[in-house]
Amino acid sequence: MSQNLISLVITQAQIDAALAGIAQAEAALEGLISLTVEERKSLMYMGPKSESFVRGTIRVMVENPHISPPSLDVAGAQSDLGSHDMLHPARIRLQRLLDRINDTMDALGSDAMDLALEAYGQLKLSGEAHGLETLRRDLGGRFAKAKRKPKPAE
């Protein structure tokens, strides 16, 4: 018996509506950026432990502008933190949706793979009797082992 983790039919209309919604979100959030791998690696991240430090430091600087040098853009940092907070709910919802899409695609692929393996087993058992041996061999390429490289002579 094949596994059946999920039975789902997605229509083109559903995909079109989802892509239109994503396009609408992208247009609404104009100004978002993409970082290179190098830029991402060089960032100082504000994680949960650092967040209270950042918020507290900015609050102290706002409340005590006399100790802040003009070169320190406290208003800009305050604005960045506000925008960070505004994006947070969208990030959570989109991440949850992406996790569900990934899980659904994994389950659909697993169901299809499970059936294909079971059907391939049937081809191995009775394919030759039905003239399907060449087709079975072609499909069996998935199981071909890569040739090992000879060990270099010592």
PyRosetta script that sets phi, psi and omega in degrees:
from pyrosetta import init, pose_from_sequence

init()
pose = pose_from_sequence("MSQNLISLVITQAQIDAALAGIAQAEAALEGLISLTVEERKSLMYMGPKSESFVRGTIRVMVENPHISPPSLDVAGAQSDLGSHDMLHPARIRLQRLLDRINDTMDALGSDAMDLALEAYGQLKLSGEAHGLETLRRDLGGRFAKAKRKPKPAE")
pose.set_psi(1, 125.6)
pose.set_omega(1, 179.4)
pose.set_phi(2, -72.6)
pose.set_psi(2, 150.6)
pose.set_omega(2, 175.2)
pose.set_phi(3, -71.7)
pose.set_psi(3, 155.6)
pose.set_omega(3, 176.1)
pose.set_phi(4, -146.6)
pose.set_psi(4, 79.5)
pose.set_omega(4, -179.8)
pose.set_phi(5, -68.8)
pose.set_psi(5, -30.7)
pose.set_omega(5, -175.7)
pose.set_phi(6, -153.1)
pose.set_psi(6, 144.2)
pose.set_omega(6, 169.9)
pose.set_phi(7, -124.1)
pose.set_psi(7, 115.9)
pose.set_omega(7, -173.1)
pose.set_phi(8, -148.8)
pose.set_psi(8, 136.0)
pose.set_omega(8, 173.6)
pose.set_phi(9, -120.0)
pose.set_psi(9, 120.7)
pose.set_omega(9, 177.2)
pose.set_phi(10, -104.6)
pose.set_psi(10, 128.5)
pose.set_omega(10, -179.3)
pose.set_phi(11, -94.5)
pose.set_psi(11, 160.1)
pose.set_omega(11, 176.1)
pose.set_phi(12, -61.9)
pose.set_psi(12, -34.1)
pose.set_omega(12, 178.5)
pose.set_phi(13, -63.1)
pose.set_psi(13, -39.4)
pose.set_omega(13, 177.8)
pose.set_phi(14, -64.6)
pose.set_psi(14, -44.3)
pose.set_omega(14, 179.3)
pose.set_phi(15, -63.7)
pose.set_psi(15, -43.8)
pose.set_omega(15, 178.6)
pose.set_phi(16, -59.9)
pose.set_psi(16, -43.3)
pose.set_omega(16, 179.6)
pose.set_phi(17, -66.0)
pose.set_psi(17, -41.2)
pose.set_omega(17, 179.3)
pose.set_phi(18, -65.3)
pose.set_psi(18, -44.0)
pose.set_omega(18, 179.7)
pose.set_phi(19, -65.8)
pose.set_psi(19, -35.3)
pose.set_omega(19, 176.4)
pose.set_phi(20, -65.5)
pose.set_psi(20, -39.9)
pose.set_omega(20, 176.9)
pose.set_phi(21, -64.3)
pose.set_psi(21, -39.8)
pose.set_omega(21, 177.6)
pose.set_phi(22, -65.4)
pose.set_psi(22, -42.5)
pose.set_omega(22, 177.7)
pose.set_phi(23, -61.7)
pose.set_psi(23, -38.4)
pose.set_omega(23, 178.3)
pose.set_phi(24, -65.2)
pose.set_psi(24, -42.1)
pose.set_omega(24, 178.0)
pose.set_phi(25, -64.2)
pose.set_psi(25, -42.2)
pose.set_omega(25, 178.5)
pose.set_phi(26, -62.3)
pose.set_psi(26, -41.2)
pose.set_omega(26, 179.0)
pose.set_phi(27, -67.8)
pose.set_psi(27, -38.0)
pose.set_omega(27, -179.5)
pose.set_phi(28, -68.9)
pose.set_psi(28, -28.7)
pose.set_omega(28, -178.0)
pose.set_phi(29, -105.6)
pose.set_psi(29, 42.0)
pose.set_omega(29, 178.2)
pose.set_phi(30, -56.4)
pose.set_psi(30, 138.7)
pose.set_omega(30, 179.7)
pose.set_phi(31, 107.4)
pose.set_psi(31, -9.4)
pose.set_omega(31, 175.6)
pose.set_phi(32, -63.5)
pose.set_psi(32, 150.4)
pose.set_omega(32, -177.5)
pose.set_phi(33, -117.3)
pose.set_psi(33, 167.2)
pose.set_omega(33, 171.8)
pose.set_phi(34, -121.5)
pose.set_psi(34, 131.9)
pose.set_omega(34, 179.0)
pose.set_phi(35, -100.7)
pose.set_psi(35, 149.5)
pose.set_omega(35, 172.8)
pose.set_phi(36, -76.3)
pose.set_psi(36, 166.4)
pose.set_omega(36, 177.4)
pose.set_phi(37, -59.0)
pose.set_psi(37, -43.2)
pose.set_omega(37, -180.0)
pose.set_phi(38, -62.6)
pose.set_psi(38, -43.5)
pose.set_omega(38, 178.6)
pose.set_phi(39, -62.8)
pose.set_psi(39, -42.1)
pose.set_omega(39, -179.5)
pose.set_phi(40, -63.0)
pose.set_psi(40, -40.4)
pose.set_omega(40, -179.9)
pose.set_phi(41, -66.4)
pose.set_psi(41, -29.3)
pose.set_omega(41, -176.3)
pose.set_phi(42, -86.3)
pose.set_psi(42, -4.7)
pose.set_omega(42, -177.4)
pose.set_phi(43, -71.4)
pose.set_psi(43, 148.4)
pose.set_omega(43, 166.4)
pose.set_phi(44, -96.1)
pose.set_psi(44, 115.2)
pose.set_omega(44, -176.0)
pose.set_phi(45, -85.5)
pose.set_psi(45, 142.3)
pose.set_omega(45, 173.8)
pose.set_phi(46, -96.9)
pose.set_psi(46, 92.7)
pose.set_omega(46, 178.0)
pose.set_phi(47, -86.4)
pose.set_psi(47, -177.6)
pose.set_omega(47, -178.5)
pose.set_phi(48, -57.0)
pose.set_psi(48, -37.9)
pose.set_omega(48, -179.8)
pose.set_phi(49, -71.8)
pose.set_psi(49, -32.7)
pose.set_omega(49, -178.3)
pose.set_phi(50, -82.5)
pose.set_psi(50, -19.7)
pose.set_omega(50, -173.5)
pose.set_phi(51, -60.2)
pose.set_psi(51, -43.7)
pose.set_omega(51, -179.6)
pose.set_phi(52, -66.6)
pose.set_psi(52, -34.5)
pose.set_omega(52, 175.9)
pose.set_phi(53, -61.9)
pose.set_psi(53, -47.8)
pose.set_omega(53, -178.7)
pose.set_phi(54, -62.6)
pose.set_psi(54, -49.9)
pose.set_omega(54, -178.8)
pose.set_phi(55, -61.9)
pose.set_psi(55, -43.4)
pose.set_omega(55, -179.5)
pose.set_phi(56, -64.8)
pose.set_psi(56, -43.1)
pose.set_omega(56, -179.3)
pose.set_phi(57, -65.2)
pose.set_psi(57, -44.1)
pose.set_omega(57, 179.2)
pose.set_phi(58, -64.6)
pose.set_psi(58, -41.2)
pose.set_omega(58, 178.8)
pose.set_phi(59, -60.8)
pose.set_psi(59, -44.0)
pose.set_omega(59, 179.7)
pose.set_phi(60, -62.5)
pose.set_psi(60, -41.3)
pose.set_omega(60, -179.4)
pose.set_phi(61, -68.6)
pose.set_psi(61, -35.7)
pose.set_omega(61, 177.3)
pose.set_phi(62, -67.1)
pose.set_psi(62, -41.3)
pose.set_omega(62, -178.4)
pose.set_phi(63, -74.8)
pose.set_psi(63, -19.4)
pose.set_omega(63, -178.0)
pose.set_phi(64, -130.4)
pose.set_psi(64, 65.1)
pose.set_omega(64, -176.1)
pose.set_phi(65, -63.2)
pose.set_psi(65, -19.6)
pose.set_omega(65, -178.8)
pose.set_phi(66, -68.0)
pose.set_psi(66, -18.6)
pose.set_omega(66, 178.7)
pose.set_phi(67, -98.6)
pose.set_psi(67, -0.9)
pose.set_omega(67, -178.1)
pose.set_phi(68, -94.6)
pose.set_psi(68, 121.3)
pose.set_omega(68, 177.0)
pose.set_phi(69, -67.7)
pose.set_psi(69, 152.8)
pose.set_omega(69, -178.9)
pose.set_phi(70, -58.3)
pose.set_psi(70, -26.6)
pose.set_omega(70, -178.4)
pose.set_phi(71, -74.0)
pose.set_psi(71, -12.9)
pose.set_omega(71, -179.5)
pose.set_phi(72, -89.6)
pose.set_psi(72, 112.5)
pose.set_omega(72, -176.3)
pose.set_phi(73, -85.4)
pose.set_psi(73, 76.6)
pose.set_omega(73, -178.3)
pose.set_phi(74, -66.5)
pose.set_psi(74, -40.3)
pose.set_omega(74, 179.0)
pose.set_phi(75, -62.4)
pose.set_psi(75, -39.2)
pose.set_omega(75, 178.0)
pose.set_phi(76, -65.1)
pose.set_psi(76, -40.8)
pose.set_omega(76, 178.1)
pose.set_phi(77, -66.1)
pose.set_psi(77, -38.5)
pose.set_omega(77, 177.9)
pose.set_phi(78, -62.9)
pose.set_psi(78, -42.1)
pose.set_omega(78, 178.0)
pose.set_phi(79, -65.6)
pose.set_psi(79, -42.9)
pose.set_omega(79, 178.1)
pose.set_phi(80, -59.3)
pose.set_psi(80, -43.8)
pose.set_omega(80, -179.3)
pose.set_phi(81, -65.9)
pose.set_psi(81, -38.4)
pose.set_omega(81, 177.3)
pose.set_phi(82, -64.3)
pose.set_psi(82, -42.7)
pose.set_omega(82, 178.0)
pose.set_phi(83, -67.0)
pose.set_psi(83, -38.2)
pose.set_omega(83, 175.5)
pose.set_phi(84, -56.9)
pose.set_psi(84, -46.3)
pose.set_omega(84, -179.6)
pose.set_phi(85, -65.7)
pose.set_psi(85, -37.1)
pose.set_omega(85, -179.5)
pose.set_phi(86, -67.7)
pose.set_psi(86, -35.2)
pose.set_omega(86, -178.5)
pose.set_phi(87, -76.5)
pose.set_psi(87, -21.6)
pose.set_omega(87, -173.2)
pose.set_phi(88, -54.9)
pose.set_psi(88, -48.9)
pose.set_omega(88, 180.0)
pose.set_phi(89, -61.9)
pose.set_psi(89, -37.9)
pose.set_omega(89, 178.4)
pose.set_phi(90, -65.5)
pose.set_psi(90, -40.6)
pose.set_omega(90, 179.0)
pose.set_phi(91, -61.2)
pose.set_psi(91, -43.8)
pose.set_omega(91, -179.6)
pose.set_phi(92, -63.1)
pose.set_psi(92, -47.0)
pose.set_omega(92, -179.3)
pose.set_phi(93, -64.0)
pose.set_psi(93, -43.9)
pose.set_omega(93, -179.7)
pose.set_phi(94, -67.0)
pose.set_psi(94, -38.4)
pose.set_omega(94, 178.3)
pose.set_phi(95, -64.7)
pose.set_psi(95, -41.4)
pose.set_omega(95, 177.9)
pose.set_phi(96, -62.1)
pose.set_psi(96, -42.7)
pose.set_omega(96, 178.1)
pose.set_phi(97, -64.7)
pose.set_psi(97, -44.5)
pose.set_omega(97, 179.4)
pose.set_phi(98, -62.9)
pose.set_psi(98, -40.6)
pose.set_omega(98, 176.9)
pose.set_phi(99, -60.8)
pose.set_psi(99, -41.8)
pose.set_omega(99, 179.4)
pose.set_phi(100, -67.9)
pose.set_psi(100, -39.2)
pose.set_omega(100, 176.8)
pose.set_phi(101, -62.9)
pose.set_psi(101, -45.9)
pose.set_omega(101, 179.6)
pose.set_phi(102, -62.0)
pose.set_psi(102, -45.6)
pose.set_omega(102, 179.2)
pose.set_phi(103, -62.2)
pose.set_psi(103, -41.1)
pose.set_omega(103, 179.5)
pose.set_phi(104, -65.0)
pose.set_psi(104, -45.4)
pose.set_omega(104, 178.8)
pose.set_phi(105, -63.9)
pose.set_psi(105, -39.4)
pose.set_omega(105, 177.1)
pose.set_phi(106, -62.4)
pose.set_psi(106, -43.6)
pose.set_omega(106, -179.9)
pose.set_phi(107, -66.5)
pose.set_psi(107, -42.9)
pose.set_omega(107, 178.7)
pose.set_phi(108, -62.5)
pose.set_psi(108, -44.7)
pose.set_omega(108, 178.7)
pose.set_phi(109, -64.6)
pose.set_psi(109, -38.7)
pose.set_omega(109, 179.1)
pose.set_phi(110, -66.4)
pose.set_psi(110, -42.2)
pose.set_omega(110, 176.6)
pose.set_phi(111, -59.0)
pose.set_psi(111, -45.9)
pose.set_omega(111, -179.0)
pose.set_phi(112, -66.0)
pose.set_psi(112, -41.7)
pose.set_omega(112, 179.4)
pose.set_phi(113, -65.1)
pose.set_psi(113, -41.4)
pose.set_omega(113, 179.1)
pose.set_phi(114, -60.3)
pose.set_psi(114, -45.8)
pose.set_omega(114, 178.7)
pose.set_phi(115, -64.9)
pose.set_psi(115, -42.1)
pose.set_omega(115, -178.9)
pose.set_phi(116, -62.1)
pose.set_psi(116, -40.4)
pose.set_omega(116, 178.5)
pose.set_phi(117, -65.6)
pose.set_psi(117, -40.8)
pose.set_omega(117, 178.1)
pose.set_phi(118, -65.3)
pose.set_psi(118, -43.3)
pose.set_omega(118, 179.8)
pose.set_phi(119, -67.1)
pose.set_psi(119, -37.6)
pose.set_omega(119, 178.0)
pose.set_phi(120, -63.4)
pose.set_psi(120, -37.6)
pose.set_omega(120, 175.2)
pose.set_phi(121, -60.3)
pose.set_psi(121, -39.2)
pose.set_omega(121, 177.4)
pose.set_phi(122, -66.3)
pose.set_psi(122, -39.2)
pose.set_omega(122, 176.8)
pose.set_phi(123, -61.5)
pose.set_psi(123, -39.4)
pose.set_omega(123, 178.8)
pose.set_phi(124, -64.3)
pose.set_psi(124, -37.9)
pose.set_omega(124, -178.1)
pose.set_phi(125, -73.2)
pose.set_psi(125, -45.7)
pose.set_omega(125, -171.4)
pose.set_phi(126, -127.5)
pose.set_psi(126, 4.9)
pose.set_omega(126, -177.2)
pose.set_phi(127, -62.8)
pose.set_psi(127, -39.9)
pose.set_omega(127, -177.8)
pose.set_phi(128, -62.7)
pose.set_psi(128, -38.8)
pose.set_omega(128, 179.5)
pose.set_phi(129, -65.2)
pose.set_psi(129, -19.9)
pose.set_omega(129, -178.3)
pose.set_phi(130, -110.4)
pose.set_psi(130, 14.2)
pose.set_omega(130, 178.1)
pose.set_phi(131, 73.6)
pose.set_psi(131, 26.0)
pose.set_omega(131, -175.9)
pose.set_phi(132, -110.0)
pose.set_psi(132, 14.0)
pose.set_omega(132, -175.5)
pose.set_phi(133, -63.9)
pose.set_psi(133, -41.4)
pose.set_omega(133, 179.0)
pose.set_phi(134, -63.4)
pose.set_psi(134, -43.5)
pose.set_omega(134, 178.4)
pose.set_phi(135, -62.6)
pose.set_psi(135, -41.1)
pose.set_omega(135, 179.2)
pose.set_phi(136, -64.0)
pose.set_psi(136, -40.5)
pose.set_omega(136, 178.8)
pose.set_phi(137, -63.8)
pose.set_psi(137, -42.0)
pose.set_omega(137, 178.5)
pose.set_phi(138, -61.2)
pose.set_psi(138, -44.9)
pose.set_omega(138, 179.2)
pose.set_phi(139, -66.8)
pose.set_psi(139, -32.3)
pose.set_omega(139, -178.2)
pose.set_phi(140, -69.1)
pose.set_psi(140, -6.6)
pose.set_omega(140, 176.5)
pose.set_phi(141, -56.9)
pose.set_psi(141, -24.5)
pose.set_omega(141, 178.0)
pose.set_phi(142, -62.0)
pose.set_psi(142, -27.7)
pose.set_omega(142, -176.4)
pose.set_phi(143, -98.1)
pose.set_psi(143, 0.2)
pose.set_omega(143, -178.7)
pose.set_phi(144, -65.0)
pose.set_psi(144, 135.1)
pose.set_omega(144, 178.5)
pose.set_phi(145, -85.8)
pose.set_psi(145, 141.9)
pose.set_omega(145, 177.7)
pose.set_phi(146, -69.4)
pose.set_psi(146, 143.1)
pose.set_omega(146, 178.3)
pose.set_phi(147, -70.8)
pose.set_psi(147, 137.5)
pose.set_omega(147, 179.3)
pose.set_phi(148, -79.5)
pose.set_psi(148, 144.1)
pose.set_omega(148, 176.4)
pose.set_phi(149, -76.3)
pose.set_psi(149, 138.6)
pose.set_omega(149, 178.5)
pose.set_phi(150, -64.5)
pose.set_psi(150, 145.0)
pose.set_omega(150, 178.5)
pose.set_phi(151, -69.6)
pose.set_psi(151, 139.4)
pose.set_omega(151, 178.8)
pose.set_phi(152, -65.8)
pose.set_psi(152, 145.6)
pose.set_omega(152, 179.3)
pose.set_phi(153, -68.2)
pose.set_psi(153, 139.2)
pose.set_omega(153, -178.6)
pose.set_phi(154, -86.5)
pose.dump_pdb("model.pdb")
